[in-house]
C-alpha cells in the first residue's frame, strides 16, 4: 500500500469553498425572496382593485388605495407612475416602479411594469 504523505487537511479547502458558496446562495435568497414576495403581493392588490374598481365611480379611490398598499409594502412607487384608466370596455391599472437590489458585492435594479385589467360591466 502506498502512503499519502502530505494529504492531511486538503479536504478542508473544498469544504470551505462549498460552505462559502452555500452561504452566498443563502444570502442571495434572503435578499431576493422578500422582494419578489412583496411585488407579487402588490400585483395581486392591483388585480383585485382592477376587478372591484370597475364598479366604483371614482378612479382616485383606487389610486389612493394602491398607493397606500405600495407604502405598506415599501415599494418605491410614485403617484405619477400609477395609471388608472377605462379603455375599450376594460378597467386598466398600470404601475411602473424600480426596486434597488443590493447583494453586498453586486448592485442592480429590478424594473417592474405591471398591468392589471378587468372588464367593465
N, C-alpha and C positions, 0 to 999 in steps of 0.2 A: 504494500500500500504506500501511496505517495502522501507525504505530509505537506500540508499547505503552510508555509512559513509565516508570512505576514498578512494573513487574510482576516485577522481579528479586527472587528469594527467596520469593515467595509459595507456591511449591510445597513449600517446606520445612516449613511448618506442617502440611500434610496428611500429609507423610511422618512427622513427629514424632508426630502423633496415631495414625497407623497402627502405628508401632513401639510406642507405649505400649500400645495395645490388644493387639498381638501378645504383648508381654511379660506383660501381665496374664493373658492366656489361658494362656500357658506356665507361669506361676507357679501358677495355679489347678490346672492339670493336674498339676504337680509335687507339690502338696499332696494333691489328692483321689485320684489314681490309686493311690498306695500304700495308702491307707485301704481303698478298695474291694477291692484285691487281697488284703489280709490278712483282710478279713471273708469274702470268698469262700473263702479257704483254710480259715478256721475252720469255715465251714458245711460244707465238704467233709469235714473231720475229724469233724464231728457226724454226718453221714450215714454215714460209714464206721464210726464207733463204734456207731451205732444198728444197723447191719447185723450187726456182729460181737458187739455187746453182747447181742443177742437170744439167743445161745447161751452166754453167760457166766453164771455162777451169781450173781455179786455185782455189784450196781449201783455200789458205791463205787469199784470199779476203773475203770469207765467215767468216773465223775465225776472221779477223780484224773487220769486221762489227758487229759481235756478241759480241766481247769484248768491242767495243765502246758502244753498246746498254746496256751491263751489267754495265759499268761505269756510263752511263747516269742514269740508274735506281738505282744506288748504291747497286748493287748485288755483294757480295764478291766472284767473280768468278776468279780463277787463270787460266792463259793461258794453263797450262798443264792439267787442268780439263775440257777442252773443246776439244772434239774429233770429227773430221770430217773424214768420210771415204766413199768410194764407195765399196759396198759389195753386191754381188749377184744380180745385177740389181737394187739395191736400193742406194739412197744417204742418208746417216745416219749422224745425228748431235746428239751428246750426251754431256750433261753437268752435272757435279756433283758439288754441292755447298751447303754450310751450312749458314743459316741466324740465328744469335743470337736474341732471343726474351727476352726482359726484361719487366716484368709486375710489377716491384717495389718489390713485395713480393715473386715472383717466377721467376726464370730464367731458360730458356731452349734453345735448339737449334732445328731448323727445318732443316732437311736434305732433299735435293732435288736431285733426279736422273731423269733428264728429257731426253726424247729421241724423236726425230722427224725424220720421214722418208718420202722419196718421191721416186717415180720410176724414174729410169734413162731412157732417150729416146735414 
